[in-house]
Amino acid sequence: MQGDLWLARPRNFDPATVLDRAVKQFWQHGFEATGVETLCNVMNLGAGSLYSAFGGKRELFLAALDRYMDQVSKDAIQRITAPASGMEGIRAYFANLVDAIAEGRRRRGCLLTNSLVELGERDPAVFEKIALNLTRLETAFAAALTRASAAGEIDAEPGAKSAGYLVCVVQGLNVLANTQPSRQILDQIVASTLRSLEGEPGQARRRRATQPVQ
Protein backbone atom coordinates (compact mmCIF):
# COMPACT_ATOMS: atom_id res chain seq x y z
CA MET A 1 0.00 0.00 0.00
CA GLN A 2 2.75 2.45 0.90
CA GLY A 3 4.47 1.69 -2.40
CA ASP A 4 1.27 2.37 -4.30
CA LEU A 5 0.84 5.67 -2.52
CA TRP A 6 4.43 6.64 -3.30
CA LEU A 7 3.93 5.87 -7.00
CA ALA A 8 0.71 7.89 -7.06
CA ARG A 9 2.29 11.04 -5.65
CA PRO A 10 2.23 13.93 -8.13
CA ARG A 11 5.53 15.30 -9.36
CA ASN A 12 6.73 18.31 -7.43
CA PHE A 13 8.76 19.72 -10.33
CA ASP A 14 8.06 21.26 -13.71
CA PRO A 15 9.19 18.82 -16.44
CA ALA A 16 9.92 21.65 -18.90
CA THR A 17 12.13 23.47 -16.40
CA VAL A 18 14.23 20.45 -15.49
CA LEU A 19 14.45 19.44 -19.15
CA ASP A 20 15.84 22.86 -20.01
CA ARG A 21 18.56 22.27 -17.43
CA ALA A 22 19.38 18.95 -19.06
CA VAL A 23 19.55 20.63 -22.46
CA LYS A 24 22.09 23.10 -21.11
CA GLN A 25 24.18 20.34 -19.56
CA PHE A 26 24.22 18.16 -22.69
CA TRP A 27 24.89 21.23 -24.83
CA GLN A 28 27.92 22.21 -22.78
CA HIS A 29 29.44 18.77 -22.16
CA GLY A 30 27.94 16.28 -24.60
CA PHE A 31 26.27 12.94 -23.96
CA GLU A 32 29.17 10.69 -22.96
CA ALA A 33 30.79 13.19 -20.57
CA THR A 34 27.54 13.79 -18.71
CA GLY A 35 26.78 11.24 -16.02
CA VAL A 36 23.45 10.51 -14.36
CA GLU A 37 24.70 11.89 -11.05
CA THR A 38 25.60 15.16 -12.74
CA LEU A 39 22.20 15.31 -14.40
CA CYS A 40 20.48 14.73 -11.06
CA ASN A 41 22.47 17.59 -9.56
CA VAL A 42 21.83 20.11 -12.32
CA MET A 43 18.16 19.13 -12.64
CA ASN A 44 17.74 19.04 -8.84
CA LEU A 45 16.14 15.60 -9.05
CA GLY A 46 16.74 12.31 -7.34
CA ALA A 47 17.73 9.40 -9.54
CA GLY A 48 14.34 7.78 -8.99
CA SER A 49 12.52 10.90 -10.15
CA LEU A 50 14.75 11.21 -13.21
CA TYR A 51 14.17 7.62 -14.28
CA SER A 52 10.47 7.81 -13.49
CA ALA A 53 9.98 11.00 -15.51
CA PHE A 54 12.27 10.34 -18.47
CA GLY A 55 13.17 6.64 -18.48
CA GLY A 56 16.96 6.94 -18.35
CA LYS A 57 19.92 8.95 -19.57
CA ARG A 58 19.51 8.15 -23.27
CA GLU A 59 15.77 8.78 -23.19
CA LEU A 60 16.42 12.06 -21.40
CA PHE A 61 18.96 12.98 -24.06
CA LEU A 62 16.45 12.31 -26.86
CA ALA A 63 13.90 14.43 -25.01
CA ALA A 64 16.52 17.18 -24.68
CA LEU A 65 17.10 17.10 -28.45
CA ASP A 66 13.36 17.45 -29.04
CA ARG A 67 13.21 20.34 -26.59
CA TYR A 68 16.14 22.06 -28.28
CA MET A 69 14.57 21.67 -31.71
CA ASP A 70 11.25 23.02 -30.45
CA GLN A 71 12.83 26.02 -28.74
CA VAL A 72 16.06 27.04 -30.47
CA SER A 73 15.81 25.51 -33.94
CA LYS A 74 12.15 26.38 -34.48
CA ASP A 75 12.80 30.02 -33.60
CA ALA A 76 15.78 30.14 -35.95
CA ILE A 77 13.83 28.67 -38.87
CA GLN A 78 11.01 31.16 -38.31
CA ARG A 79 13.52 33.95 -38.87
CA ILE A 80 14.00 32.61 -42.39
CA THR A 81 10.36 32.08 -43.22
CA ALA A 82 8.71 35.13 -41.61
CA PRO A 83 9.87 37.99 -43.90
CA ALA A 84 8.28 38.39 -47.31
CA SER A 85 11.75 39.01 -48.74
CA GLY A 86 13.71 35.80 -49.12
CA MET A 87 17.07 37.49 -48.70
CA GLU A 88 15.85 39.40 -45.67
CA GLY A 89 14.95 36.10 -44.03
CA ILE A 90 18.34 34.58 -44.83
CA ARG A 91 20.16 37.65 -43.56
CA ALA A 92 18.10 37.64 -40.35
CA TYR A 93 18.96 34.00 -39.74
CA PHE A 94 22.70 34.49 -40.15
CA ALA A 95 22.70 37.76 -38.19
CA ASN A 96 21.10 36.01 -35.24
CA LEU A 97 23.53 33.09 -35.51
CA VAL A 98 26.56 35.40 -35.58
CA ASP A 99 25.25 37.38 -32.60
CA ALA A 100 24.68 34.19 -30.59
CA ILE A 101 28.19 32.90 -31.30
CA ALA A 102 29.98 36.23 -30.82
CA GLU A 103 28.12 37.06 -27.61
CA GLY A 104 28.78 33.64 -26.08
CA ARG A 105 25.22 32.30 -26.10
CA ARG A 106 26.41 29.60 -28.51
CA ARG A 107 30.00 29.26 -27.43
CA ARG A 108 29.58 25.50 -27.72
CA GLY A 109 27.98 25.77 -31.16
CA CYS A 110 24.78 23.85 -31.76
CA LEU A 111 23.57 20.95 -29.63
CA LEU A 112 22.35 19.14 -32.76
CA THR A 113 25.62 19.59 -34.66
CA ASN A 114 27.66 18.50 -31.65
CA SER A 115 25.42 15.48 -31.12
CA LEU A 116 25.65 14.49 -34.77
CA VAL A 117 29.43 14.49 -34.54
CA GLU A 118 29.44 12.58 -31.24
CA LEU A 119 26.66 10.04 -31.76
CA GLY A 120 25.29 10.24 -35.28
CA GLU A 121 27.10 7.20 -36.66
CA ARG A 122 26.21 4.87 -33.78
CA ASP A 123 22.76 5.99 -32.65
CA PRO A 124 20.08 5.82 -35.38
CA ALA A 125 17.49 7.65 -33.27
CA VAL A 126 19.80 10.60 -32.74
CA PHE A 127 20.77 10.65 -36.40
CA GLU A 128 17.12 10.54 -37.49
CA LYS A 129 16.12 13.48 -35.30
CA ILE A 130 19.01 15.64 -36.44
CA ALA A 131 18.58 14.70 -40.11
CA LEU A 132 14.92 15.72 -39.88
CA ASN A 133 15.87 19.09 -38.43
CA LEU A 134 18.50 19.68 -41.14
CA THR A 135 15.90 18.85 -43.77
CA ARG A 136 13.55 21.42 -42.24
CA LEU A 137 16.32 24.01 -42.31
CA GLU A 138 17.16 23.22 -45.92
CA THR A 139 13.49 23.43 -46.88
CA ALA A 140 13.21 26.86 -45.25
CA PHE A 141 16.31 28.08 -47.08
CA ALA A 142 15.01 26.67 -50.37
CA ALA A 143 11.70 28.51 -49.98
CA ALA A 144 13.53 31.74 -49.15
CA LEU A 145 15.78 31.34 -52.20
CA THR A 146 12.74 30.75 -54.39
CA ARG A 147 11.15 33.97 -53.13
CA ALA A 148 14.41 35.84 -53.59
CA SER A 149 14.84 34.56 -57.13
CA ALA A 150 11.26 35.45 -58.08
CA ALA A 151 11.79 38.97 -56.72
CA GLY A 152 15.08 39.41 -58.59
CA GLU A 153 17.08 39.58 -55.38
CA ILE A 154 19.53 36.85 -56.41
CA ASP A 155 21.01 35.18 -59.42
CA ALA A 156 18.69 32.30 -60.26
CA GLU A 157 21.48 30.02 -61.54
CA PRO A 158 22.09 26.76 -59.62
CA GLY A 159 25.35 25.63 -58.08
CA ALA A 160 26.71 27.20 -54.92
CA LYS A 161 23.58 29.32 -54.73
CA SER A 162 21.57 26.55 -53.10
CA ALA A 163 19.82 25.67 -49.88
CA GLY A 164 22.20 22.77 -49.27
CA TYR A 165 25.15 25.14 -49.50
CA LEU A 166 23.62 27.38 -46.85
CA VAL A 167 23.05 24.42 -44.53
CA CYS A 168 26.73 23.50 -44.92
CA VAL A 169 27.74 27.05 -44.02
CA VAL A 170 25.53 26.92 -40.93
CA GLN A 171 27.07 23.63 -39.84
CA GLY A 172 30.54 25.03 -40.38
CA LEU A 173 29.77 28.07 -38.25
CA ASN A 174 28.38 25.84 -35.50
CA VAL A 175 31.60 23.82 -35.43
CA LEU A 176 33.73 26.97 -35.61
CA ALA A 177 31.85 28.38 -32.60
CA ASN A 178 33.73 25.96 -30.35
CA THR A 179 36.96 27.83 -31.14
CA GLN A 180 35.42 31.13 -29.97
CA PRO A 181 36.00 33.02 -33.24
CA SER A 182 35.89 36.79 -33.41
CA ARG A 183 32.84 38.58 -34.75
CA GLN A 184 35.02 39.87 -37.61
CA ILE A 185 35.75 36.33 -38.80
CA LEU A 186 32.09 35.35 -38.53
CA ASP A 187 30.95 38.46 -40.39
CA GLN A 188 33.46 37.78 -43.17
CA ILE A 189 32.18 34.23 -43.65
CA VAL A 190 28.56 35.35 -43.77
CA ALA A 191 29.30 38.28 -46.07
CA SER A 192 31.10 35.98 -48.51
CA THR A 193 28.18 33.54 -48.38
CA LEU A 194 25.62 36.25 -49.10
CA ARG A 195 27.73 37.65 -51.95
CA SER A 196 27.77 34.21 -53.55
CA LEU A 197 23.98 34.30 -53.53
CA GLU A 198 23.46 37.87 -54.66
CA GLY A 199 26.19 38.16 -57.29
CA GLU A 200 27.15 41.65 -58.48
CA PRO A 201 24.81 44.45 -57.39
CA GLY A 202 21.77 44.54 -59.65
CA GLN A 203 22.99 41.56 -61.68
CA ALA A 204 19.92 39.41 -61.09
CA ARG A 205 17.53 42.25 -61.81
CA ARG A 206 19.30 43.13 -65.04
CA ARG A 207 19.19 39.51 -66.16
CA ARG A 208 15.47 39.28 -65.45
CA ALA A 209 14.80 42.56 -67.25
CA THR A 210 16.43 41.26 -70.44
CA GLN A 211 14.61 37.93 -70.46
CA PRO A 212 11.83 37.67 -73.08
CA VAL A 213 8.27 37.52 -71.81
CA GLN A 214 6.88 34.00 -72.13
N, C-alpha and C positions, 0 to 999 in steps of 0.2 A: 504493500500500500504506500509506504513512504517513497519507494522508488517511482511509483506511478505519479505521485504528487510532484516529485522533483521534475519528472519529465514534462509535466503539464504546466510548470511555471512559465509565465511569459518572459520573453527576453527583456533584459533591462538595459539594452543598448540599441542604438540606431544602426541597422545594417549598412546603410549608405555611408555613414560617417566612418565606421571602422574599415569599410572597404576602401574608402579614399586614403586612409592611412596605409593600407596594404599596397595600394597603387604607388604611393610615394616611396615606400620601402623597396619594392621590386624595381621601380624606375631608377632608383639611386644605386642599387647593389646587384640587381639581377636575380634570377631564380635560384641558381645553385648556391650562391653565397649567402642567401637568406634562409636562416633556419627557423623552425617552428617556434622555438623559444623566443627568438627575436621578434617574430610576427606577433606572438602573444603580448610581448612587452609594448611594442609600438601601437598595437590595436587595443591595448588595455583589456585583454580577454584572457580567461583561463583556457588551457588547452582543450578542456571538455566543451566549452562554449564555441571555440573556433571550429572544432570538428563537427559539432552539432549543427552549426549555422552554415558551414561551407563544405564539409565533407573531407577536408584534408588540404595539404599544402598545394598540390597540383590543381585541385578543384578551385581553391582560393585564387591561384594564379590565373586560371582561365576566367574567373569572374572579374579579376582585376583588369584583364585585357578588355573584356566587354565594357567595363566601367570607363576605362580610358577612351575607348572608341566612341562611347556615347557622349562623353564630356568633351575631351580635347579634340579628337579627330572630327567629330560631327560639326563642332564650331568652326574648325578650320575649313572644312569643305563648304560650309555655308558662306564663307567669305568669298569663295570663288563663284558660287551660283547666284548670290543675291543681286549684284549689280546688273543692270541691263547691258552695260558695256562688258564684253568679254575680257578685254585687256585690263579694264579697271578691276575686275574680279581677280585676275591672275596677279596683278600688282599688289592688291590688298592681301592676298594669301602670302606672298613672299615677304611683304613688309612686316606682317605680323610674325612670321617665322624668324626673320632676322632680328626683330626686337626681342623676341623670347630668348634667342640664343645669346645675343649681345648683353642683355640685361641679367642673364643668369637663371632665368626661369626654365630654360632647357639646357642647362650646362651638361646634362647627361644625354643630350639628344632626344630621341623619341623612344618611348617604351616599346613600341611595336618594332621599330628597326632593330633596337638592341636585342629584343627577344627573338627576332628572326635570325640574327647572327648566332645567338647562343643556342637556340633550341630548334630552329626551323627544320633542320635536316633529320632530327631524331624524334620529333613529336608532331605527328600529323595534325592533331587538333589545333596546336599553336599555329602551324603553317597555314592551315585552312582559314583560321580567323584573320591572320595578317594578310593573306592573299586576297581575301574578300575586301578588306579595307583598302588595299592598294588598287583593286579594281574600281572601287567607288571613287577614289581620288582621281584615277585616270579618266573615268567617265565624266567627272566634273570638269576636268581640264579640257577634255575633248569637246564638251558642250560649249565651254567658254571660247575655245578656238574657233568653233563653228560660228558663233555669234560675231566674234572679232573679224573673221574672214568675210562674212556677209556684210558687215558694216565698213569694210575697207580699211580696218585697223591694222591688218597684217598681210603679209605675202601669203597667198593661198597655196603655194607650192608645198609638196610633201617633203619628207626628209627629216632634218633636225627639228623642223617646226612641227612637233607632234606632241600629243599628250604623254606618250611613253617617255619621251625625252624629258619632259618636265618632272615626271615622277622620279626619274633617275637623278635629276638635279636635287630634288627634295631629299631623297635618300642620302645622297652625298653630303648635303648640308647637315643632316641629322648625325651622320658619322663624324663629320668634321667638328661638330659641336663639342664632342668629348675632349678636343684639344684646346678648348677655350679660345677660338680665333677672335681676332679683332673685328669690330664692326666694319672697318675699311675693307678687309678681305671679304667679308660676307657681302657687302654692298657691291664689290667688284664682280663677284660671281653672279649675283642676281642681275646686275646691269648687263653683263655679257649675255646672259640667258635671254633677257628681254630684247636685246638688240638682235639676236638671232631670229626672234619671232617677227619683229617689226620691220627688219630690213632698213634701207635708207629712208629718211624722213619723206613721207608722201609717196613712196614707191608703190605701195599697194593701191593707193587711190588712183595714181596715174595709170597703173595697169588696168584697173577696172574701167576707168574712163575711156580707154582706147579699145576695149573689147566690143565687138559688134553686138547689137541687140538681137536676141534670139526670138 
